[in-house]
Amino acid sequence: MFFLRSLAEQVRRLEKKVEREKLVLASLPELSLQIVEMVRERGRTTMSEIVQVTGANRNTIKHHLRNLVERGHLGQQGSGRGVWYEMR
């Protein structure tokens, strides 16, 4: 019984977390959502990889990445040409 109660509680917590994430991600522009999904799938990514996959302008992607980092959706590692982005 203890195991089943613990499992049920974990399911409730995960459902709440998923709902919160849906609300947060719903407010993001489409390109930002693509970037977040790409980072989730790959674990981490770079600006040039995002440009290749999305075909978007480099400056546009830079703007979206800056906003995603400021909002806490992504973490930025490294500096200059060696920067990569990962989930927080």
N, C-alpha and C positions, 0 to 999 in steps of 0.2 A: 504494500500500500504506500509506503514511504516513497519508493521509486516512482510510482505512478503519479503521486501528488507533485513530486519534484519535476517530473517531465511535463505535467500540465502547467505548472508555474512557468517553466522555461518557454513553453509554447506561447503563453500569454505575453511574456516579456518581448519575445521576438515579434509577435504581431504588432505590439505597440511601437517597437523600433522601426518596423517596415512602414507603418502608417506615417510616422514622423518623417522618415526619409522621403516618402512619396510627396508629402506636403512641401518639403524643402526643395526637392528636385523639380517639382512642378513649376516653381517660380523662375527656373533657369531658362535662358534662351536655348534653342535647338543645338547650336554649335557647342555650347558649354556642356550640354548633356552628352553629346558625342564624345567630347574630350574625356569626361568623367567615365563613361562606359569603356573607352579605350584603355584608360589607366587601370580600371578594374580588371579587364581581361588580361592585360600584359604584366600587371604588377607595377611597372613604371614605364615612362615614355619620355621622349625628347620632343623639342619643338619641330625638328625636321621630320620625325615620324608622323606627327600630327598633320603637318603640311601635306605629306605624301598621301595619307589616308583620306583626309577631308577635302583637299584641293582648295582650301580657303587661303586667303591672303595672310602672309606672315605677320603683318601688323595687327590684323584682326584677331589672329590666334593669340598673339602676345597680350592683347587687351583682355581676352577671355581668360587666359591663364592667370593674369594678375588678379582679376576679380575672384576667380576660384580659390586662389591662395589666400587672398584677404578674407574671404568668407569662411575659410577653414575646411573647404572640401578637398583641397589638394595640399600636399607639402612640397616645397621646392628644396632640392638638394644640389649642392655644387654652386659654381658661379661661372659667368661668362659663357663660353662655348660648351662647357662641360655640364651645363644644367640639365637635370632631369626632374620629372614630377612623379609623385607617388601618392597613394591614398593616405589620408590622415587617420 
